[in-house]
């Protein structure tokens, strides 16, 4: 019997890296309002574990759900999608 990976994964932008081994990731979703039909942008911030303090503000990253690591931290950064480049 094979094991299936059922962990949720999200894509978001790092908005803060001021904590040790933790980054704050902003995830934006587009949802359709059930009554009006208008498409809305909904955003939420997640605290994610960054073991080596390698991600900086503005990086686009994948985060994956894991066991609770702290009171507000139960996500882990899995990989870098796009490095932030200052203009």
Buried (B, 14 or more C-beta within 10 A) or exposed (E): EEEEEEEEEBEBBBBEBEEEBBBBBEBEEEEEEEEEEEEEEEEEEBBBBBEEEEBEEBBBBBBBBBEEBEEEBBBBBBEBEEEEEEE
